[in-house]
Amino acid sequence: MNGISTLLFFVGLFLLGGAVSFWKQKMPTGVIVLLGIGAGMALLAGALRLDVWS
C-alpha cells in the first residue's frame, strides 16, 4: 500500500464519517448525498491504486 492510496482511504473514511454525523443531526439530504458520493469516490480511487491490481 503506497502513500497516495492510504491518503485516499483516510479521506474517504473521513468524508463517510461526516456523512453519518450529518445524517444523525438531520442535516439536508443534499449535503449528505454529496458527502457520500465524495466518500465513495475517494474509497474507490484508493482501492484502485492498490498494487494488487497490477
C-alpha positions, -999 to 999 in steps of 0.1 A, spaced: 0 0 0 16 33 -11 11 67 4 -15 80 -21 -38 51 -17 -35 54 21 -44 91 19 -74 84 -3 -86 58 21 -83 82 50 -101 110 31 -129 86 21 -134 74 57 -133 110 70 -160 120 45 -180 89 53 -179 98 90 -190 133 82 -220 120 62 -230 97 91 -226 126 115 -247 149 93 -274 122 89 -276 119 127 -280 157 130 -309 157 105 -290 179 81 -302 185 45 -303 154 23 -283 170 -5 -253 176 18 -254 140 30 -256 127 -6 -227 149 -17 -205 137 11 -215 101 5 -206 104 -32 -173 120 -24 -165 93 2 -174 66 -23 -152 81 -50 -122 85 -26 -125 50 -13 -128 36 -48 -98 56 -61 -78 43 -31 -88 7 -38 -79 10 -75 -45 25 -67 -35 -6 -47 -7 -27 -60 -27 -59 -61 -44 -49 -93 -13 -46 -114 
